[in-house]
Amino acid sequence: MTETAFYILLSLTKPRHGYGIIKHVEELSGGRLRLGSGTVYGTLTKMNKDGLITVFADEERKTVYEVSELGKKVMTVEIGRLKELHSNAINCEEEFL
């Protein structure tokens, strides 16, 4: 999973529209990640097609998205993978110093 996709799904723990996702990702990453609207909407379209998210509400000029049950399962697996990656990095860090 790409970092962009990960942060978008992480942002959808509650329903949000595209701009809300952009701002939330920026906040979560401490300003390190600033996603463009084209990137966000392209990723949201693919995630919706893949069943990872659903449209929560379709308001005037704002579509609100939320993570689906499949998206939650995928995130659980991805978080486990990242924990393993982090643990291995910590264990091997001294070899690079």
N, CA, C and O atoms as CSV, one atom per row, in Angstrom:
chain,resi,resn,atom,element,x,y,z
A,1,MET,N,N,0.853,-1.169,0.000
A,1,MET,CA,C,0.000,0.000,0.000
A,1,MET,C,C,0.901,1.235,0.000
A,1,MET,O,O,1.906,1.293,0.709
A,2,THR,N,N,0.522,2.202,-0.800
A,2,THR,CA,C,1.315,3.433,-0.837
A,2,THR,C,C,1.072,4.252,0.425
A,2,THR,O,O,0.064,4.081,1.111
A,3,GLU,N,N,2.005,5.134,0.712
A,3,GLU,CA,C,1.855,6.014,1.868
A,3,GLU,C,C,0.613,6.896,1.710
A,3,GLU,O,O,-0.110,7.134,2.677
A,4,THR,N,N,0.375,7.372,0.507
A,4,THR,CA,C,-0.805,8.203,0.247
A,4,THR,C,C,-2.084,7.433,0.556
A,4,THR,O,O,-2.959,7.940,1.259
A,5,ALA,N,N,-2.198,6.223,0.039
A,5,ALA,CA,C,-3.395,5.408,0.281
A,5,ALA,C,C,-3.554,5.109,1.771
A,5,ALA,O,O,-4.664,5.151,2.302
A,6,PHE,N,N,-2.454,4.812,2.431
A,6,PHE,CA,C,-2.494,4.529,3.864
A,6,PHE,C,C,-3.056,5.715,4.636
A,6,PHE,O,O,-3.955,5.554,5.461
A,7,TYR,N,N,-2.529,6.903,4.370
A,7,TYR,CA,C,-2.987,8.088,5.098
A,7,TYR,C,C,-4.422,8.462,4.747
A,7,TYR,O,O,-5.158,8.955,5.602
A,8,ILE,N,N,-4.823,8.237,3.518
A,8,ILE,CA,C,-6.224,8.516,3.160
A,8,ILE,C,C,-7.149,7.592,3.944
A,8,ILE,O,O,-8.133,8.050,4.524
A,9,LEU,N,N,-6.845,6.301,3.968
A,9,LEU,CA,C,-7.683,5.371,4.739
A,9,LEU,C,C,-7.637,5.699,6.226
A,9,LEU,O,O,-8.657,5.614,6.909
A,10,LEU,N,N,-6.480,6.067,6.727
A,10,LEU,CA,C,-6.345,6.450,8.126
A,10,LEU,C,C,-7.224,7.668,8.443
A,10,LEU,O,O,-7.734,7.800,9.555
A,11,SER,N,N,-7.391,8.538,7.472
A,11,SER,CA,C,-8.215,9.733,7.655
A,11,SER,C,C,-9.710,9.423,7.653
A,11,SER,O,O,-10.521,10.232,8.104
A,12,LEU,N,N,-10.059,8.264,7.149
A,12,LEU,CA,C,-11.483,7.943,7.021
A,12,LEU,C,C,-12.011,7.118,8.189
A,12,LEU,O,O,-12.978,6.371,8.036
A,13,THR,N,N,-11.383,7.250,9.350
A,13,THR,CA,C,-11.940,6.628,10.551
A,13,THR,C,C,-13.253,7.304,10.916
A,13,THR,O,O,-14.056,6.760,11.675
A,14,LYS,N,N,-13.461,8.491,10.368
A,14,LYS,CA,C,-14.769,9.139,10.413
A,14,LYS,C,C,-15.015,9.721,9.027
A,14,LYS,O,O,-14.066,10.052,8.316
A,15,PRO,N,N,-16.271,9.847,8.642
A,15,PRO,CA,C,-16.572,10.337,7.291
A,15,PRO,C,C,-15.973,11.729,7.042
A,15,PRO,O,O,-16.070,12.627,7.878
A,16,ARG,N,N,-15.346,11.877,5.853
A,16,ARG,CA,C,-14.751,13.160,5.471
A,16,ARG,C,C,-14.903,13.359,3.959
A,16,ARG,O,O,-15.008,12.399,3.196
A,17,HIS,N,N,-14.911,14.610,3.558
A,17,HIS,CA,C,-14.870,14.940,2.135
A,17,HIS,C,C,-13.403,15.150,1.744
A,17,HIS,O,O,-12.522,15.148,2.603
A,18,GLY,N,N,-13.149,15.330,0.455
A,18,GLY,CA,C,-11.782,15.401,-0.054
A,18,GLY,C,C,-10.905,16.433,0.636
A,18,GLY,O,O,-9.785,16.121,1.042
A,19,TYR,N,N,-11.402,17.661,0.774
A,19,TYR,CA,C,-10.597,18.707,1.401
A,19,TYR,C,C,-10.325,18.372,2.872
A,19,TYR,O,O,-9.240,18.652,3.383
A,20,GLY,N,N,-11.300,17.779,3.545
A,20,GLY,CA,C,-11.109,17.353,4.929
A,20,GLY,C,C,-10.030,16.297,5.045
A,20,GLY,O,O,-9.266,16.283,6.010
A,21,ILE,N,N,-9.966,15.407,4.056
A,21,ILE,CA,C,-8.917,14.379,4.032
A,21,ILE,C,C,-7.558,15.035,3.854
A,21,ILE,O,O,-6.605,14.695,4.554
A,22,ILE,N,N,-7.466,15.969,2.925
A,22,ILE,CA,C,-6.205,16.669,2.662
A,22,ILE,C,C,-5.694,17.333,3.940
A,22,ILE,O,O,-4.522,17.190,4.289
A,23,LYS,N,N,-6.559,18.049,4.629
A,23,LYS,CA,C,-6.162,18.749,5.854
A,23,LYS,C,C,-5.806,17.772,6.969
A,23,LYS,O,O,-4.863,18.012,7.722
A,24,HIS,N,N,-6.550,16.672,7.081
A,24,HIS,CA,C,-6.292,15.692,8.130
A,24,HIS,C,C,-4.956,14.984,7.903
A,24,HIS,O,O,-4.207,14.763,8.855
A,25,VAL,N,N,-4.652,14.630,6.664
A,25,VAL,CA,C,-3.372,13.984,6.347
A,25,VAL,C,C,-2.224,14.936,6.675
A,25,VAL,O,O,-1.208,14.525,7.234
A,26,GLU,N,N,-2.391,16.191,6.330
A,26,GLU,CA,C,-1.355,17.180,6.635
A,26,GLU,C,C,-1.140,17.277,8.151
A,26,GLU,O,O,-0.006,17.365,8.622
A,27,GLU,N,N,-2.232,17.260,8.895
A,27,GLU,CA,C,-2.152,17.326,10.358
A,27,GLU,C,C,-1.495,16.068,10.931
A,27,GLU,O,O,-0.596,16.161,11.767
A,28,LEU,N,N,-1.942,14.895,10.480
A,28,LEU,CA,C,-1.390,13.627,10.972
A,28,LEU,C,C,0.112,13.522,10.728
A,28,LEU,O,O,0.850,13.010,11.569
A,29,SER,N,N,0.557,14.007,9.578
A,29,SER,CA,C,1.966,13.867,9.198
A,29,SER,C,C,2.809,15.055,9.654
A,29,SER,O,O,3.977,15.161,9.282
A,30,GLY,N,N,2.240,15.929,10.438
A,30,GLY,CA,C,2.983,17.091,10.911
A,30,GLY,C,C,3.415,18.015,9.787
A,30,GLY,O,O,4.439,18.693,9.886
A,31,GLY,N,N,2.628,18.040,8.716
A,31,GLY,CA,C,2.930,18.903,7.580
A,31,GLY,C,C,3.865,18.300,6.556
A,31,GLY,O,O,4.126,18.909,5.519
A,32,ARG,N,N,4.379,17.101,6.833
A,32,ARG,CA,C,5.307,16.443,5.899
A,32,ARG,C,C,4.620,16.054,4.597
A,32,ARG,O,O,5.203,16.168,3.519
A,33,LEU,N,N,3.379,15.596,4.705
A,33,LEU,CA,C,2.626,15.180,3.518
A,33,LEU,C,C,1.563,16.227,3.194
A,33,LEU,O,O,0.700,16.536,4.016
A,34,ARG,N,N,1.646,16.758,1.990
A,34,ARG,CA,C,0.640,17.707,1.505
A,34,ARG,C,C,0.120,17.170,0.191
A,34,ARG,O,O,0.742,17.340,-0.858
A,35,LEU,N,N,-1.023,16.522,0.260
A,35,LEU,CA,C,-1.586,15.859,-0.904
A,35,LEU,C,C,-2.331,16.849,-1.780
A,35,LEU,O,O,-3.051,17.716,-1.286
A,36,GLY,N,N,-2.151,16.711,-3.084
A,36,GLY,CA,C,-2.903,17.517,-4.029
A,36,GLY,C,C,-4.282,16.932,-4.249
A,36,GLY,O,O,-4.505,15.742,-4.027
A,37,SER,N,N,-5.201,17.768,-4.685
A,37,SER,CA,C,-6.575,17.299,-4.873
A,37,SER,C,C,-6.657,16.223,-5.951
A,37,SER,O,O,-7.447,15.288,-5.820
A,38,GLY,N,N,-5.860,16.332,-7.009
A,38,GLY,CA,C,-5.877,15.310,-8.059
A,38,GLY,C,C,-5.448,13.955,-7.533
A,38,GLY,O,O,-6.037,12.932,-7.880
A,39,THR,N,N,-4.422,13.949,-6.696
A,39,THR,CA,C,-3.938,12.704,-6.084
A,39,THR,C,C,-5.005,12.105,-5.188
A,39,THR,O,O,-5.273,10.905,-5.252
A,40,VAL,N,N,-5.616,12.936,-4.353
A,40,VAL,CA,C,-6.626,12.452,-3.408
A,40,VAL,C,C,-7.835,11.901,-4.150
A,40,VAL,O,O,-8.276,10.787,-3.866
A,41,TYR,N,N,-8.379,12.664,-5.099
A,41,TYR,CA,C,-9.588,12.207,-5.780
A,41,TYR,C,C,-9.320,11.012,-6.679
A,41,TYR,O,O,-10.189,10.154,-6.833
A,42,GLY,N,N,-8.134,10.937,-7.276
A,42,GLY,CA,C,-7.779,9.757,-8.059
A,42,GLY,C,C,-7.694,8.514,-7.178
A,42,GLY,O,O,-8.172,7.444,-7.553
A,43,THR,N,N,-7.083,8.666,-6.010
A,43,THR,CA,C,-6.966,7.547,-5.075
A,43,THR,C,C,-8.326,7.162,-4.514
A,43,THR,O,O,-8.620,5.975,-4.376
A,44,LEU,N,N,-9.157,8.139,-4.190
A,44,LEU,CA,C,-10.507,7.849,-3.683
A,44,LEU,C,C,-11.334,7.091,-4.716
A,44,LEU,O,O,-12.065,6.162,-4.371
A,45,THR,N,N,-11.220,7.482,-5.974
A,45,THR,CA,C,-11.956,6.793,-7.041
A,45,THR,C,C,-11.534,5.335,-7.124
A,45,THR,O,O,-12.378,4.445,-7.230
A,46,LYS,N,N,-10.217,5.087,-7.076
A,46,LYS,CA,C,-9.722,3.705,-7.138
A,46,LYS,C,C,-10.146,2.917,-5.901
A,46,LYS,O,O,-10.569,1.766,-6.014
A,47,MET,N,N,-10.036,3.527,-4.725
A,47,MET,CA,C,-10.432,2.833,-3.496
A,47,MET,C,C,-11.925,2.499,-3.486
A,47,MET,O,O,-12.327,1.435,-3.016
A,48,ASN,N,N,-12.727,3.405,-4.001
A,48,ASN,CA,C,-14.167,3.157,-4.074
A,48,ASN,C,C,-14.450,1.991,-5.019
A,48,ASN,O,O,-15.270,1.123,-4.722
A,49,LYS,N,N,-13.762,1.983,-6.158
A,49,LYS,CA,C,-13.910,0.901,-7.134
A,49,LYS,C,C,-13.466,-0.438,-6.545
A,49,LYS,O,O,-14.063,-1.477,-6.828
A,50,ASP,N,N,-12.404,-0.404,-5.715
A,50,ASP,CA,C,-11.872,-1.631,-5.101
A,50,ASP,C,C,-12.644,-2.055,-3.850
A,50,ASP,O,O,-12.362,-3.111,-3.283
A,51,GLY,N,N,-13.608,-1.250,-3.414
A,51,GLY,CA,C,-14.426,-1.604,-2.257
A,51,GLY,C,C,-13.812,-1.265,-0.911
A,51,GLY,O,O,-14.306,-1.721,0.120
A,52,LEU,N,N,-12.738,-0.469,-0.897
A,52,LEU,CA,C,-12.087,-0.119,0.369
A,52,LEU,C,C,-12.794,1.022,1.091
A,52,LEU,O,O,-12.678,1.162,2.309
A,53,ILE,N,N,-13.523,1.831,0.335
A,53,ILE,CA,C,-14.287,2.935,0.910
A,53,ILE,C,C,-15.672,2.950,0.284
A,53,ILE,O,O,-15.913,2.323,-0.747
A,54,THR,N,N,-16.564,3.669,0.920
A,54,THR,CA,C,-17.899,3.869,0.367
A,54,THR,C,C,-18.241,5.353,0.443
A,54,THR,O,O,-17.629,6.117,1.190
A,55,VAL,N,N,-19.230,5.734,-0.346
A,55,VAL,CA,C,-19.726,7.103,-0.270
A,55,VAL,C,C,-20.708,7.153,0.887
A,55,VAL,O,O,-21.729,6.466,0.882
A,56,PHE,N,N,-20.389,7.968,1.872
A,56,PHE,CA,C,-21.221,8.120,3.070
A,56,PHE,C,C,-22.392,9.056,2.776
A,56,PHE,O,O,-23.524,8.794,3.184
A,57,ALA,N,N,-22.114,10.131,2.077
A,57,ALA,CA,C,-23.141,11.102,1.703
A,57,ALA,C,C,-22.673,11.832,0.459
A,57,ALA,O,O,-21.477,12.055,0.267
A,58,ASP,N,N,-23.605,12.192,-0.363
A,58,ASP,CA,C,-23.295,12.937,-1.570
A,58,ASP,C,C,-24.045,14.251,-1.496
A,58,ASP,O,O,-25.168,14.385,-1.984
A,59,GLU,N,N,-23.389,15.220,-0.867
A,59,GLU,CA,C,-24.002,16.516,-0.663
A,59,GLU,C,C,-23.697,17.412,-1.861
A,59,GLU,O,O,-22.906,17.046,-2.731
A,60,GLU,N,N,-24.313,18.560,-1.902
A,60,GLU,CA,C,-24.081,19.493,-2.996
A,60,GLU,C,C,-22.605,19.880,-3.040
A,60,GLU,O,O,-22.089,20.494,-2.106
A,61,ARG,N,N,-21.928,19.515,-4.134
A,61,ARG,CA,C,-20.527,19.825,-4.398
A,61,ARG,C,C,-19.546,19.174,-3.427
A,61,ARG,O,O,-18.354,19.477,-3.487
A,62,LYS,N,N,-19.997,18.294,-2.538
A,62,LYS,CA,C,-19.100,17.606,-1.610
A,62,LYS,C,C,-19.534,16.158,-1.473
A,62,LYS,O,O,-20.655,15.870,-1.052
A,63,THR,N,N,-18.642,15.256,-1.831
A,63,THR,CA,C,-18.888,13.844,-1.603
A,63,THR,C,C,-18.146,13.467,-0.336
A,63,THR,O,O,-16.958,13.759,-0.195
A,64,VAL,N,N,-18.845,12.817,0.585
A,64,VAL,CA,C,-18.261,12.415,1.862
A,64,VAL,C,C,-18.020,10.906,1.813
A,64,VAL,O,O,-18.910,10.134,1.455
A,65,TYR,N,N,-16.809,10.501,2.176
A,65,TYR,CA,C,-16.397,9.098,2.106
A,65,TYR,C,C,-16.169,8.541,3.501
A,65,TYR,O,O,-15.918,9.280,4.453
A,66,GLU,N,N,-16.264,7.200,3.602
A,66,GLU,CA,C,-15.894,6.508,4.826
A,66,GLU,C,C,-15.277,5.168,4.463
A,66,GLU,O,O,-15.517,4.633,3.381
A,67,VAL,N,N,-14.490,4.638,5.368
A,67,VAL,CA,C,-13.835,3.353,5.142
A,67,VAL,C,C,-14.885,2.242,5.227
A,67,VAL,O,O,-15.782,2.291,6.069
A,68,SER,N,N,-14.767,1.244,4.354
A,68,SER,CA,C,-15.691,0.101,4.356
A,68,SER,C,C,-15.158,-0.985,5.287
A,68,SER,O,O,-14.054,-0.869,5.819
A,69,GLU,N,N,-15.941,-2.028,5.476
A,69,GLU,CA,C,-15.483,-3.164,6.291
A,69,GLU,C,C,-14.243,-3.806,5.665
A,69,GLU,O,O,-13.306,-4.172,6.374
A,70,LEU,N,N,-14.239,-3.941,4.334
A,70,LEU,CA,C,-13.060,-4.481,3.646
A,70,LEU,C,C,-11.862,-3.560,3.869
A,70,LEU,O,O,-10.751,-4.035,4.104
A,71,GLY,N,N,-12.079,-2.258,3.798
A,71,GLY,CA,C,-11.007,-1.294,4.035
A,71,GLY,C,C,-10.435,-1.417,5.435
A,71,GLY,O,O,-9.226,-1.288,5.627
A,72,LYS,N,N,-11.300,-1.668,6.419
A,72,LYS,CA,C,-10.836,-1.852,7.796
A,72,LYS,C,C,-9.962,-3.104,7.912
A,72,LYS,O,O,-8.943,-3.093,8.602
A,73,LYS,N,N,-10.366,-4.180,7.232
A,73,LYS,CA,C,-9.570,-5.412,7.263
A,73,LYS,C,C,-8.220,-5.205,6.603
A,73,LYS,O,O,-7.198,-5.668,7.111
A,74,VAL,N,N,-8.212,-4.508,5.469
A,74,VAL,CA,C,-6.960,-4.233,4.767
A,74,VAL,C,C,-6.049,-3.377,5.643
A,74,VAL,O,O,-4.843,-3.616,5.702
A,75,MET,N,N,-6.618,-2.385,6.321
A,75,MET,CA,C,-5.808,-1.531,7.199
A,75,MET,C,C,-5.241,-2.316,8.380
A,75,MET,O,O,-4.109,-2.067,8.794
A,76,THR,N,N,-5.992,-3.240,8.920
A,76,THR,CA,C,-5.501,-4.068,10.024
A,76,THR,C,C,-4.272,-4.863,9.589
A,76,THR,O,O,-3.287,-4.945,10.323
A,77,VAL,N,N,-4.334,-5.442,8.405
A,77,VAL,CA,C,-3.194,-6.191,7.868
A,77,VAL,C,C,-2.015,-5.252,7.619
A,77,VAL,O,O,-0.875,-5.576,7.954
A,78,GLU,N,N,-2.290,-4.100,7.037
A,78,GLU,CA,C,-1.225,-3.137,6.732
A,78,GLU,C,C,-0.564,-2.605,7.997
A,78,GLU,O,O,0.656,-2.449,8.035
A,79,ILE,N,N,-1.340,-2.329,9.016
A,79,ILE,CA,C,-0.775,-1.857,10.288
A,79,ILE,C,C,0.122,-2.942,10.896
A,79,ILE,O,O,1.185,-2.637,11.438
A,80,GLY,N,N,-0.298,-4.186,10.807
A,80,GLY,CA,C,0.542,-5.292,11.276
A,80,GLY,C,C,1.851,-5.366,10.506
A,80,GLY,O,O,2.910,-5.587,11.094
A,81,ARG,N,N,1.783,-5.186,9.210
A,81,ARG,CA,C,2.992,-5.209,8.371
A,81,ARG,C,C,3.931,-4.065,8.763
A,81,ARG,O,O,5.144,-4.250,8.856
A,82,LEU,N,N,3.355,-2.883,8.992
A,82,LEU,CA,C,4.176,-1.730,9.375
A,82,LEU,C,C,4.792,-1.906,10.762
A,82,LEU,O,O,5.918,-1.464,10.993
A,83,LYS,N,N,4.087,-2.533,11.670
A,83,LYS,CA,C,4.649,-2.814,13.000
A,83,LYS,C,C,5.859,-3.736,12.882
A,83,LYS,O,O,6.880,-3.521,13.536
A,84,GLU,N,N,5.736,-4.761,12.045
A,84,GLU,CA,C,6.859,-5.680,11.827
A,84,GLU,C,C,8.034,-4.926,11.213
A,84,GLU,O,O,9.178,-5.102,11.633
A,85,LEU,N,N,7.753,-4.095,10.228
A,85,LEU,CA,C,8.782,-3.298,9.573
A,85,LEU,C,C,9.488,-2.392,10.582
A,85,LEU,O,O,10.715,-2.291,10.583
A,86,HIS,N,N,8.713,-1.743,11.428
A,86,HIS,CA,C,9.274,-0.850,12.448
A,86,HIS,C,C,10.150,-1.630,13.429
A,86,HIS,O,O,11.253,-1.197,13.762
A,87,SER,N,N,9.664,-2.758,13.881
A,87,SER,CA,C,10.414,-3.581,14.823
A,87,SER,C,C,11.745,-4.031,14.217
A,87,SER,O,O,12.784,-3.966,14.875
A,88,ASN,N,N,11.710,-4.480,12.979
A,88,ASN,CA,C,12.942,-4.920,12.316
A,88,ASN,C,C,13.904,-3.757,12.105
A,88,ASN,O,O,15.117,-3.930,12.221
A,89,ALA,N,N,13.381,-2.585,11.798
A,89,ALA,CA,C,14.233,-1.402,11.625
A,89,ALA,C,C,14.931,-1.043,12.929
A,89,ALA,O,O,16.126,-0.746,12.933
A,90,ILE,N,N,14.195,-1.068,14.034
A,90,ILE,CA,C,14.776,-0.760,15.343
A,90,ILE,C,C,15.859,-1.785,15.690
A,90,ILE,O,O,16.933,-1.425,16.170
A,91,ASN,N,N,15.565,-3.060,15.443
A,91,ASN,CA,C,16.530,-4.111,15.769
A,91,ASN,C,C,17.820,-4.034,14.949
A,91,ASN,O,O,18.881,-4.441,15.422
A,92,CYS,N,N,17.732,-3.521,13.740
A,92,CYS,CA,C,18.897,-3.478,12.853
A,92,CYS,C,C,19.511,-2.081,12.719
A,92,CYS,O,O,20.484,-1.901,11.987
A,93,GLU,N,N,18.959,-1.111,13.409
A,93,GLU,CA,C,19.389,0.275,13.247
A,93,GLU,C,C,20.888,0.470,13.515
A,93,GLU,O,O,21.554,1.212,12.793
A,94,GLU,N,N,21.412,-0.185,14.536
A,94,GLU,CA,C,22.818,0.006,14.920
A,94,GLU,C,C,23.775,-0.401,13.804
A,94,GLU,O,O,24.882,0.129,13.719
A,95,GLU,N,N,23.370,-1.319,12.961
A,95,GLU,CA,C,24.232,-1.770,11.873
A,95,GLU,C,C,24.482,-0.665,10.842
A,95,GLU,O,O,25.405,-0.770,10.034
A,96,PHE,N,N,23.671,0.382,10.867
A,96,PHE,CA,C,23.794,1.465,9.891
A,96,PHE,C,C,24.403,2.724,10.485
A,96,PHE,O,O,24.583,3.718,9.782
A,97,LEU,N,N,24.718,2.690,11.764
A,97,LEU,CA,C,25.279,3.883,12.416
A,97,LEU,C,C,26.786,3.880,12.390
A,97,LEU,O,O,27.414,4.811,12.895
